[in-house]
Amino acid sequence: MTSNMRPLNSKKGEVPSHGRENCGVSDQAFHGNCQSCDGVGKPSYPRANGVSLKESGTCSFSCDHANALLVDVPKGSPARPGHIDSADCGQHAKNESCMPCNDLQQESDREQAGDTLDDLFFFNDEEDDDIDWEPSARLAENRWFCLNCTMPNLDEVKHCLNCHELKGSEVAAGYDVFKTHIARAALVSADTAPVLVSTAIGFDERMLLHSEMEMKPNPHPERPNRLRAIAASLAAAGIFPSKCALVPPREITKEELVMVHTSDHVESVEQTKNMLYSYFTSDTYANGHSACAAKLAAGLCADLASLIVSGRVRNGFALVRPPGHHAGVKQAMGFCLHNNAAVAALAAQKAGAKKVLIVDWDVHHGNGTQEIFEGNKSVLYISLHRHEDGSFYPGTGAADEVGDLDGKGFSVNIPWSCGGVGDNDYIFAFQHVVLPIATEFAPDITIISAGFDAARGDPLGCCDVTPAGYSQMTSMLTACSEGKLLVILEGGYNLRSISSSATEVVKVLLGDGPSYGTDAAAPSKEGMQTVLQVLDIQQKYWPVLVPIFASLQVQAQQGPTSSNYGNSSSPSSVSAARTGQPGRPRAPLWRPPPIPASRLPQPAS
């Protein structure tokens, strides 16, 4: 790939201005916040030192995490974005440009070294603007990044301080076993003969090519190894391919996408295939393969939903990326490009489902999904997430956000007031809010936006849900739509946590019972307060909640409920903190924290 990048329709040697009319690409291809044109949510060229476009030449970053890290990017370096030559990989429609798929191995090599976020690593809590920061003048101390959770550790530390993973251990090592099984898996589609299995998996290797290309001194948490780790776990558990069928991949069409997103948004994502790398927001990247990966993810989710509604399979698991629930009608953000769950919901309705339930247990509120369906009473959206009065990313999802117009009451938000939330609070909320409303709604299919970043050990979520907890929640939802259940991967950045949690979820889809029962789900004090708040608001829309609210009020008054959790003291809690006005989008979803002084190795006395 050439390093002499220039914008489409520009002359060689031209340096495009920030003005939207002179950007060199269409309005839809300029993401982020341009200081001159105020383009929000559209692709920008990477920025460094306040310059919106960054030279794409060779970086002097050393890929060895154990050595000192130095990024040599001259301040005010000339901007030279540009076009990339494409090759026909044999997987795409005629006249469609795509980078060679044999770049997969090169991407894998980069992944081992660590794709990074240098311009977000050194930050000042009191000032987000790093316009005057000069990477070439900043030399980081010797450190290594955990391959499991991406957190930084000093060289002297042999086990990650966040997840206790051994330095250098390879979590996704079993992926090659999964890869060899792909050719032997049974295929299920609308055109194939009926299969003997009831669970379908959606996966395609080209989604691994979506990765951050710009070299930075710390890994991006939304990385290809997330899929590899889950796939390796499914193979090790004997689930794939013997117990599951595989859905043939296809790229979603523009006609399907514009049912969810604006045509401008769809075009802005599509244009990224002509750029070496670009950013929609400071933490939402794209490369030349990202448009293809996003269309594959949405296409797999749509086809899985259709197969489930039509009865070809009973349920399915979409092992896809990039994630989707932050992608709104007209913007990409929070690592998300297209909204996979929304696309799946509309595909299900096209296949005959009249009512669709979406349960989002990602630790972050699915602001994009809520926005898309907030006026639609045929789609019920229920989200359980950290909120903390709007100070946790993305700042939306308060309990009083109930939908608009005909959709009032069809957005149900369960906003946790602090970190550390565990199995009992989630299951308690399921018992007293999620299931009563879902049963009353009587959906034809249930879609789970299954982010596993509320899992124990996640560097962004800082919560405490276990694989058994996810297993139980999945089992509880199977009865809502006669077992028609589609699980779509969203977030989750601790590879051990997401792989074990996803495997337990798929076991439930296959018919295994949950890991434990629900009788002992006693909430924390904070969990009880949140559930009561939600019931108080939602009972006017769902009368089934009235007696539940009254009963819990009595229960809460009869005896104190001990606090089972508090604000996490994990080193990653620094990245979870946000400031500003409640209910407004925050700083980027992910800003890697420095190593707190209290966690540094102490000199021998």
C-alpha positions as CSV (number, residue, x, y, z in Angstrom):
1,M,0.0,0.0,0.0
2,T,1.4,3.3,-1.0
3,S,2.4,5.9,1.6
4,N,1.8,8.8,-0.8
5,M,-1.8,9.2,0.1
6,R,-4.0,11.9,-1.4
7,P,-7.7,12.6,-1.3
8,L,-10.0,11.4,-4.1
9,N,-10.5,14.0,-6.9
10,S,-7.5,16.0,-5.8
11,K,-4.4,16.8,-7.8
12,K,-1.2,15.2,-6.8
13,G,0.7,17.4,-4.4
14,E,-2.3,19.3,-3.3
15,V,-2.8,19.8,0.5
16,P,-6.5,19.8,1.2
17,S,-7.8,22.5,3.5
18,H,-10.2,21.9,6.4
19,G,-13.0,23.6,4.6
20,R,-15.7,21.1,3.8
21,E,-16.0,22.3,0.2
22,N,-12.2,21.8,-0.3
23,C,-11.7,18.6,1.6
24,G,-10.9,16.6,-1.6
25,V,-13.6,14.1,-0.8
26,S,-17.3,14.4,-0.4
27,D,-19.0,15.9,2.6
28,Q,-19.8,12.4,3.8
29,A,-16.1,11.3,3.8
30,F,-14.8,13.7,6.5
31,H,-15.4,12.2,9.9
32,G,-14.9,13.7,13.3
33,N,-15.0,17.4,14.3
34,C,-13.2,19.5,11.7
35,Q,-12.4,22.8,13.2
36,S,-13.3,24.7,10.1
37,C,-16.3,22.8,8.7
38,D,-17.8,21.3,11.9
39,G,-18.4,18.0,10.2
40,V,-19.6,15.7,13.0
41,G,-19.7,11.9,12.7
42,K,-18.0,11.8,9.2
43,P,-14.7,10.3,8.4
44,S,-11.6,12.4,9.0
45,Y,-8.1,11.7,8.2
46,P,-6.0,11.0,11.3
47,R,-5.1,13.9,13.4
48,A,-1.8,14.6,15.3
49,N,-0.8,17.7,17.1
50,G,-4.0,19.5,16.1
51,V,-3.5,18.8,12.4
52,S,-6.6,16.9,11.0
53,L,-4.5,15.1,8.4
54,K,-1.4,13.1,9.2
55,E,1.4,12.0,7.0
56,S,1.2,8.3,6.3
57,G,4.9,7.6,5.9
58,T,6.9,5.2,7.9
59,C,6.6,5.5,11.7
60,S,9.6,5.0,13.9
61,F,7.5,3.3,16.6
62,S,9.1,0.2,18.0
63,C,6.8,-2.7,18.2
64,D,8.5,-4.3,21.2
65,H,6.4,-3.4,24.2
66,A,9.3,-4.2,26.5
67,N,11.4,-1.4,25.1
68,A,11.1,2.3,25.4
69,L,8.4,3.7,23.1
70,L,9.1,6.6,20.9
71,V,6.8,8.0,18.2
72,D,8.5,10.3,15.7
73,V,5.8,12.4,14.2
74,P,7.0,16.0,13.4
75,K,4.6,18.6,14.7
76,G,2.6,20.0,11.8
77,S,3.8,17.3,9.4
78,P,2.3,17.8,5.9
79,A,-1.0,16.2,5.2
80,R,-0.9,13.7,2.4
81,P,-4.1,11.6,2.4
82,G,-4.8,9.6,-0.7
83,H,-6.1,6.7,-2.7
84,I,-5.1,3.1,-2.3
85,D,-4.9,0.7,-5.1
86,S,-7.4,-2.1,-4.8
87,A,-7.2,-5.7,-5.8
88,D,-9.9,-8.3,-6.7
89,C,-9.9,-10.9,-3.9
90,G,-12.6,-13.0,-5.6
91,Q,-15.0,-12.4,-2.7
92,H,-16.6,-9.2,-3.9
93,A,-19.0,-8.1,-6.6
94,K,-17.8,-6.8,-9.9
95,N,-16.5,-3.3,-9.8
96,E,-16.2,-3.4,-6.0
97,S,-12.8,-2.3,-4.7
98,C,-11.3,-4.2,-1.8
99,M,-7.8,-4.6,-0.4
100,P,-6.2,-8.0,-1.0
101,C,-7.4,-10.5,1.5
102,N,-3.9,-11.9,1.8
103,D,-3.2,-8.9,4.0
104,L,-4.8,-11.0,6.8
105,Q,-1.5,-12.5,7.8
106,Q,0.2,-9.1,7.8
107,E,-2.6,-7.9,10.0
108,S,-2.0,-10.8,12.3
109,D,1.7,-10.0,12.6
110,R,0.8,-6.4,13.5
111,E,-1.7,-7.6,16.1
112,Q,1.0,-9.6,17.9
113,A,3.1,-6.4,18.1
114,G,0.2,-4.4,19.2
115,D,-1.8,-1.7,17.3
116,T,-1.7,1.4,19.4
117,L,-3.3,4.7,20.5
118,D,-0.4,7.0,21.1
119,D,-2.2,10.3,20.9
120,L,-4.6,9.2,23.6
121,F,-2.2,7.6,26.1
122,F,-0.6,10.6,27.6
123,F,-3.5,12.7,28.7
124,N,-4.4,15.4,31.2
125,D,-7.6,14.7,33.1
126,E,-8.2,18.5,33.3
127,E,-7.7,19.2,29.6
128,D,-8.7,16.9,26.8
129,D,-7.1,19.1,24.1
130,D,-3.7,17.6,23.2
131,I,-3.1,20.1,20.4
132,D,0.3,21.2,21.8
133,W,1.5,17.7,22.6
134,E,4.5,16.7,20.5
135,P,5.0,12.9,20.3
136,S,8.6,13.2,19.3
137,A,9.4,14.9,22.5
138,R,7.7,12.3,24.7
139,L,9.6,9.2,25.7
140,A,7.6,6.6,27.6
141,E,9.1,4.4,30.3
142,N,9.7,0.8,29.6
143,R,6.5,-1.1,29.8
144,W,4.5,-3.9,28.2
145,F,0.8,-4.2,27.3
146,C,-1.2,-7.2,28.3
147,L,-2.3,-9.3,25.3
148,N,-5.4,-10.3,27.2
149,C,-6.8,-6.9,28.4
150,T,-4.5,-4.3,26.7
151,M,-3.6,-2.7,30.0
152,P,-0.1,-1.2,30.5
153,N,2.4,-2.7,33.0
154,L,6.0,-1.9,33.8
155,D,8.7,-4.3,32.7
156,E,9.3,-5.4,36.3
157,V,5.8,-6.8,36.5
158,K,5.4,-10.3,35.2
159,H,1.6,-10.6,35.6
160,C,-0.8,-8.0,34.4
161,L,-2.0,-5.8,37.3
162,N,-5.5,-5.7,35.9
163,C,-6.3,-9.3,34.8
164,H,-3.3,-11.2,36.2
165,E,-2.4,-12.6,32.8
166,L,1.2,-13.7,32.4
167,K,3.3,-11.4,30.4
168,G,3.5,-12.5,26.7
169,S,0.9,-15.2,27.0
170,E,-1.1,-15.8,23.8
171,V,-4.8,-16.0,24.6
172,A,-6.1,-16.7,21.1
173,A,-3.6,-19.4,20.3
174,G,-6.3,-22.0,19.5
175,Y,-7.8,-20.0,16.6
176,D,-6.0,-22.1,14.0
177,V,-8.0,-25.1,15.1
178,F,-11.2,-23.2,14.6
179,K,-10.0,-22.1,11.2
180,T,-9.4,-25.6,10.0
181,H,-12.9,-26.6,10.9
182,I,-14.6,-23.8,8.8
183,A,-14.4,-25.9,5.6
184,R,-16.0,-28.8,7.3
185,A,-18.9,-26.9,8.9
186,A,-22.5,-27.5,7.6
187,L,-23.8,-24.4,5.8
188,V,-27.3,-23.1,6.3
189,S,-29.1,-20.5,4.2
190,A,-32.4,-19.9,2.6
191,D,-31.2,-21.8,-0.4
192,T,-29.6,-24.9,1.3
193,A,-31.2,-28.1,2.4
194,P,-32.4,-28.3,6.0
195,V,-29.6,-29.0,8.5
196,L,-29.7,-31.3,11.6
197,V,-28.5,-28.6,14.0
198,S,-30.6,-25.9,15.6
199,T,-27.9,-23.2,16.1
200,A,-26.2,-21.2,13.4
201,I,-23.0,-19.2,13.7
202,G,-22.2,-16.1,11.7
203,F,-18.5,-15.6,11.0
204,D,-16.1,-14.5,8.2
205,E,-12.3,-14.1,8.4
206,R,-12.4,-10.8,6.5
207,M,-13.7,-9.1,9.6
208,L,-10.3,-9.7,11.2
209,L,-8.8,-7.3,8.6
210,H,-10.6,-4.3,10.4
211,S,-7.8,-3.0,12.6
212,E,-6.2,0.3,13.6
213,M,-3.4,1.0,11.1
214,E,-1.9,4.0,12.7
215,M,0.9,3.0,15.0
216,K,0.5,4.2,18.5
217,P,2.2,3.2,21.8
218,N,-0.7,1.2,23.2
219,P,-3.2,-1.3,21.7
220,H,-6.7,-0.4,20.7
221,P,-9.1,-2.6,22.8
222,E,-11.4,-3.3,19.8
223,R,-9.0,-5.6,18.0
224,P,-9.2,-8.7,15.8
225,N,-8.0,-11.0,18.5
226,R,-11.5,-10.6,20.2
227,L,-13.0,-12.8,17.5
228,R,-10.0,-15.2,17.4
229,A,-10.3,-15.8,21.2
230,I,-14.0,-16.6,21.1
231,A,-13.6,-18.8,18.0
232,A,-10.7,-20.7,19.7
233,S,-12.9,-21.2,22.8
234,L,-15.8,-22.5,20.8
235,A,-13.5,-25.0,19.0
236,A,-11.9,-26.1,22.3
237,A,-15.3,-26.7,23.8
238,G,-16.3,-29.0,20.9
239,I,-19.1,-26.7,19.9
240,F,-17.8,-25.8,16.4
241,P,-18.3,-27.3,13.9
242,S,-20.0,-30.5,15.2
243,K,-22.9,-28.8,17.0
244,C,-23.4,-25.7,14.9
245,A,-24.0,-24.7,11.3
246,L,-22.3,-21.8,9.5
247,V,-24.1,-19.0,7.7
248,P,-22.6,-18.2,4.3
249,P,-21.3,-14.6,4.6
250,R,-22.5,-11.8,2.4
251,E,-22.1,-8.0,2.4
252,I,-25.3,-6.1,3.4
253,T,-26.6,-4.0,0.5
254,K,-27.0,-0.3,0.5
255,E,-30.7,-0.6,0.2
256,E,-30.8,-2.6,3.5
257,L,-28.5,-0.1,5.3
258,V,-30.5,3.0,4.4
259,M,-33.5,1.5,6.2
260,V,-31.4,2.1,9.4
261,H,-28.9,4.8,8.5
262,T,-28.9,7.9,6.3
263,S,-27.4,7.5,2.9
264,D,-24.7,10.1,3.9
265,H,-23.7,7.8,6.7
266,V,-23.6,4.7,4.5
267,E,-21.5,6.6,2.0
268,S,-19.1,7.9,4.6
269,V,-18.3,4.4,5.8
270,E,-18.0,3.1,2.2
271,Q,-15.4,5.8,1.3
272,T,-13.0,4.5,4.0
273,K,-12.1,1.6,1.6
274,N,-10.2,4.2,-0.4
275,M,-8.1,5.4,2.5
276,L,-5.2,3.7,4.3
277,Y,-6.7,4.7,7.6
278,S,-9.2,7.2,8.9
279,Y,-11.1,8.1,12.1
280,F,-14.8,8.8,12.6
281,T,-14.0,9.9,16.2
282,S,-10.7,9.8,18.0
283,D,-11.3,6.2,19.1
284,T,-13.4,4.9,16.2
285,Y,-11.0,4.0,13.4
286,A,-11.3,2.6,9.9
287,N,-8.9,1.2,7.4
288,G,-9.2,0.0,3.8
289,H,-11.0,-3.2,4.9
290,S,-13.4,-1.7,7.5
291,A,-16.2,-1.0,5.1
292,C,-16.2,-4.6,3.9
293,A,-16.0,-5.9,7.5
294,A,-18.9,-3.7,8.6
295,K,-21.0,-4.8,5.7
296,L,-20.2,-8.5,6.4
297,A,-21.1,-8.1,10.0
298,A,-24.5,-6.5,9.2
299,G,-25.1,-9.0,6.4
300,L,-24.5,-12.0,8.7
301,C,-26.8,-10.5,11.4
302,A,-29.6,-9.9,8.9
303,D,-29.4,-13.4,7.4
304,L,-29.3,-15.0,10.9
305,A,-32.4,-13.1,11.9
306,S,-34.2,-14.1,8.7
307,L,-33.2,-17.8,9.2
308,I,-34.5,-17.8,12.8
309,V,-37.8,-16.1,12.0
310,S,-38.4,-18.5,9.0
311,G,-37.7,-21.5,11.2
312,R,-34.6,-22.8,9.3
313,V,-32.7,-22.6,12.6
314,R,-33.9,-22.1,16.1
315,N,-31.3,-19.6,17.2
316,G,-27.9,-18.1,16.3
317,F,-24.8,-16.4,17.4
318,A,-23.2,-13.6,15.3
319,L,-19.5,-13.6,15.9
320,V,-19.0,-10.3,14.2
321,R,-17.1,-7.0,14.4
322,P,-16.9,-4.1,14.2
323,P,-19.6,-3.8,16.9
324,G,-22.7,-1.7,16.2
325,H,-25.0,-0.5,19.0
326,H,-23.4,3.0,19.2
327,A,-23.9,3.6,15.5
328,G,-26.9,5.9,15.2
329,V,-29.0,7.1,12.3
330,K,-26.2,9.3,10.9
331,Q,-23.1,8.8,12.9
332,A,-20.4,6.2,13.7
333,M,-18.9,6.3,17.2
334,G,-17.8,4.1,20.1
335,F,-15.9,1.7,17.8
336,C,-19.2,1.1,15.8
337,L,-19.8,1.7,12.1
338,H,-23.1,0.1,11.2
339,N,-25.8,-0.9,13.7
340,N,-25.9,-4.7,13.4
341,A,-28.8,-5.2,15.9
342,A,-31.0,-2.6,14.1
343,V,-30.3,-4.2,10.7
344,A,-31.1,-7.6,12.2
345,A,-34.4,-6.3,13.7
346,L,-35.6,-4.9,10.4
347,A,-34.5,-8.1,8.6
348,A,-36.5,-10.1,11.1
349,Q,-39.6,-8.0,10.4
350,K,-39.2,-8.4,6.7
351,A,-39.1,-12.2,7.2
352,G,-42.4,-12.0,9.0
353,A,-41.8,-11.0,12.6
354,K,-44.3,-8.4,13.8
355,K,-42.6,-7.5,17.1
356,V,-38.9,-7.6,17.9
357,L,-37.3,-7.4,21.4
358,I,-33.7,-6.1,21.7
359,V,-32.0,-6.7,25.0
360,D,-28.7,-4.9,25.3
361,W,-26.5,-6.0,28.2
362,D,-23.3,-4.3,27.0
363,V,-21.9,-2.2,29.8
364,H,-22.3,1.0,27.7
365,H,-25.7,2.2,26.7
366,G,-26.7,1.5,23.1
367,N,-27.5,5.1,22.2
368,G,-27.5,4.3,18.4
369,T,-30.1,1.5,18.7
370,Q,-32.3,3.6,21.0
371,E,-32.2,6.5,18.6
372,I,-33.1,4.3,15.6
373,F,-36.2,2.8,17.3
374,E,-37.2,5.4,19.8
375,G,-40.4,6.2,18.0
376,N,-41.2,2.6,16.9
377,K,-43.5,0.5,19.1
378,S,-42.9,-2.7,17.1
379,V,-39.3,-2.8,18.5
380,L,-38.9,-2.9,22.2
381,Y,-35.4,-1.9,23.4
382,I,-34.2,-2.8,26.9
383,S,-30.7,-1.8,28.0
384,L,-28.8,-2.5,31.2
385,H,-25.7,-0.4,31.5
386,R,-23.5,1.8,33.6
387,H,-24.8,5.4,33.6
388,E,-23.8,7.2,36.8
389,D,-26.0,10.2,36.1
390,G,-24.7,10.5,32.6
391,S,-21.0,10.6,33.5
392,F,-20.2,7.1,32.0
393,Y,-19.8,6.8,28.2
394,P,-21.8,7.7,26.1
395,G,-23.8,9.6,28.7
396,T,-27.3,8.6,27.4
397,G,-29.6,5.9,28.8
398,A,-31.2,7.5,31.8
399,A,-34.2,5.8,33.3
400,D,-36.5,8.5,32.1
401,E,-35.6,8.0,28.5
402,V,-38.6,6.0,27.5
403,G,-39.0,6.7,23.8
404,D,-40.9,9.2,21.7
405,L,-44.4,9.6,20.2
406,D,-45.9,6.1,19.5
407,G,-42.7,4.6,20.9
408,K,-43.1,5.9,24.5
409,G,-42.6,3.0,26.9
410,F,-40.7,1.0,24.3
411,S,-37.3,2.2,25.4
412,V,-36.5,0.7,28.8
413,N,-33.2,1.8,30.4
414,I,-31.8,0.2,33.6
415,P,-28.9,2.6,34.4
416,W,-26.5,1.3,37.1
417,S,-25.3,4.1,39.4
418,C,-21.7,2.8,39.8
419,G,-19.2,0.2,38.7
420,G,-18.7,-3.3,40.1
421,V,-22.2,-4.5,39.2
422,G,-22.3,-8.3,39.3
423,D,-24.6,-11.3,38.6
424,N,-27.1,-10.8,41.3
425,D,-28.0,-7.3,40.3
426,Y,-28.4,-8.2,36.6
427,I,-30.5,-11.3,37.4
428,F,-32.6,-9.3,39.9
429,A,-33.3,-6.7,37.1
430,F,-34.1,-9.5,34.7
431,Q,-36.6,-11.0,37.1
432,H,-38.4,-7.7,38.1
433,V,-38.1,-5.5,34.9
434,V,-36.8,-7.3,31.8
435,L,-38.9,-10.5,31.9
436,P,-42.2,-9.0,33.0
437,I,-42.1,-6.4,30.2
438,A,-40.8,-8.8,27.6
439,T,-43.5,-11.3,28.5
440,E,-46.2,-8.6,28.1
441,F,-44.7,-7.5,24.8
442,A,-44.6,-11.1,23.5
443,P,-42.0,-10.7,20.8
444,D,-41.6,-12.9,17.7
445,I,-37.8,-12.9,18.0
446,T,-35.4,-11.7,20.7
447,I,-32.1,-10.1,19.8
448,I,-29.4,-9.8,22.4
449,S,-26.8,-7.0,21.9
450,A,-24.2,-9.1,23.8
451,G,-21.4,-6.9,24.9
452,F,-19.2,-8.8,27.3
453,D,-17.6,-5.6,28.8
454,A,-19.6,-5.9,32.0
455,A,-17.6,-9.1,32.6
456,R,-15.2,-9.5,35.5
457,G,-11.8,-8.2,34.5
458,D,-12.8,-6.0,31.6
459,P,-10.6,-2.9,31.3
460,L,-13.4,-0.6,30.2
461,G,-16.5,-1.9,32.1
462,C,-15.0,-2.4,35.5
463,C,-18.0,-4.6,36.5
464,D,-18.3,-8.2,37.8
465,V,-20.6,-10.3,35.7
466,T,-19.4,-13.9,35.4
467,P,-19.8,-16.4,32.5
468,A,-22.4,-18.1,34.7
469,G,-24.3,-14.9,34.9
470,Y,-24.4,-14.4,31.2
471,S,-25.5,-18.1,30.8
472,Q,-28.4,-17.4,33.2
473,M,-29.5,-14.3,31.5
474,T,-29.5,-16.0,28.1
475,S,-31.5,-18.9,29.5
476,M,-34.1,-16.5,31.0
477,L,-34.6,-14.9,27.6
478,T,-35.1,-18.1,25.6
479,A,-38.8,-18.3,26.8
480,C,-39.6,-14.8,25.6
481,S,-40.1,-15.7,21.9
482,E,-40.4,-19.4,22.0
483,G,-36.7,-19.9,21.7
484,K,-36.2,-17.7,18.7
485,L,-33.0,-15.9,19.9
486,L,-30.2,-14.1,18.1
487,V,-27.1,-13.2,20.0
488,I,-24.9,-10.5,18.4
489,L,-21.4,-9.7,19.7
490,E,-21.0,-6.1,20.7
491,G,-18.2,-5.0,23.1
492,G,-15.9,-6.8,25.6
493,Y,-12.2,-6.4,25.7
494,N,-10.7,-8.9,28.1
495,L,-10.1,-11.9,25.9
496,R,-10.4,-14.5,28.6
497,S,-13.6,-13.0,29.8
498,I,-15.3,-12.6,26.5
499,S,-14.3,-16.1,25.2
500,S,-15.5,-17.9,28.3
501,S,-18.7,-15.8,28.5
502,A,-19.6,-16.2,24.9
503,T,-19.0,-20.0,25.1
504,E,-21.4,-20.3,28.0
505,V,-24.0,-18.3,26.1
506,V,-23.7,-20.6,23.0
507,K,-24.0,-23.6,25.2
508,V,-27.4,-22.3,26.3
509,L,-28.4,-21.8,22.7
510,L,-27.5,-25.5,22.1
511,G,-29.8,-26.6,24.9
512,D,-27.6,-26.8,27.9
513,G,-29.0,-25.6,31.2
514,P,-27.7,-22.4,32.9
515,S,-24.8,-22.7,35.3
516,Y,-27.0,-21.9,38.3
517,G,-30.6,-21.0,39.3
518,T,-32.1,-17.7,40.0
519,D,-33.6,-18.1,43.5
520,A,-30.7,-16.6,45.3
521,A,-30.4,-13.4,43.3
522,A,-30.3,-10.8,46.1
523,P,-29.6,-7.3,44.9
524,S,-27.2,-4.8,46.3
525,K,-28.5,-1.6,47.8
526,E,-27.5,0.3,44.7
527,G,-29.1,-2.3,42.4
528,M,-32.4,-2.2,44.4
529,Q,-32.5,1.6,44.1
530,T,-31.9,1.4,40.3
531,V,-34.6,-1.2,39.8
532,L,-37.1,0.8,41.9
533,Q,-36.4,3.9,39.9
534,V,-37.0,2.1,36.6
535,L,-40.2,0.5,37.9
536,D,-41.5,3.8,39.1
537,I,-41.1,5.3,35.6
538,Q,-42.1,2.3,33.5
539,Q,-45.2,1.2,35.4
540,K,-47.3,3.9,33.7
541,Y,-46.5,2.2,30.3
542,W,-46.5,-1.4,31.6
543,P,-49.2,-2.1,34.2
544,V,-47.7,-5.5,34.9
545,L,-45.0,-3.7,36.8
546,V,-47.4,-2.0,39.3
547,P,-47.7,-4.9,41.8
548,I,-43.9,-5.6,41.4
549,F,-43.1,-2.0,42.3
550,A,-45.4,-2.1,45.3
551,S,-43.9,-5.4,46.5
552,L,-40.3,-4.2,46.2
553,Q,-41.0,-1.0,47.9
554,V,-42.2,-3.0,51.0
555,Q,-39.2,-5.3,50.7
556,A,-36.8,-2.3,50.5
557,Q,-38.4,-0.8,53.6
558,Q,-38.3,-4.0,55.7
559,G,-34.6,-4.4,55.9
560,P,-31.4,-2.8,54.7
561,T,-29.7,-4.3,51.6
562,S,-26.0,-4.3,51.9
563,S,-23.9,-2.7,49.2
564,N,-22.2,-5.4,47.2
565,Y,-20.1,-3.1,45.1
566,G,-18.8,0.4,44.8
567,N,-16.8,2.4,42.4
568,S,-14.1,0.2,41.1
569,S,-10.5,0.8,42.2
570,S,-9.2,-1.0,39.2
571,P,-6.5,0.9,37.3
572,S,-8.8,1.0,34.4
573,S,-11.4,3.0,36.4
574,V,-9.5,6.1,35.3
575,S,-10.6,5.5,31.8
576,A,-14.2,5.0,32.9
577,A,-14.5,8.4,34.6
578,R,-16.1,11.2,32.5
579,T,-16.8,14.8,33.2
580,G,-19.3,17.3,31.8
581,Q,-23.0,17.8,31.7
582,P,-25.2,14.7,32.4
583,G,-26.8,13.1,29.4
584,R,-24.2,14.4,26.9
585,P,-21.8,12.3,24.9
586,R,-18.4,12.1,26.7
587,A,-14.8,12.0,25.8
588,P,-13.8,8.9,23.7
589,L,-15.1,5.5,24.9
590,W,-11.5,4.5,25.5
591,R,-8.5,6.5,26.8
592,P,-5.8,4.2,28.1
593,P,-4.9,5.3,31.7
594,P,-1.4,5.7,33.0
595,I,-0.2,3.3,35.6
596,P,-1.3,4.7,39.0
597,A,1.5,5.3,41.4
598,S,-0.1,3.1,44.0
599,R,0.2,0.1,41.6
600,L,3.8,0.6,40.7
601,P,6.5,-1.8,42.0
602,Q,7.9,-0.3,45.2
603,P,11.7,-0.2,45.8
604,A,13.0,-2.7,48.3
605,S,13.3,-1.2,51.8
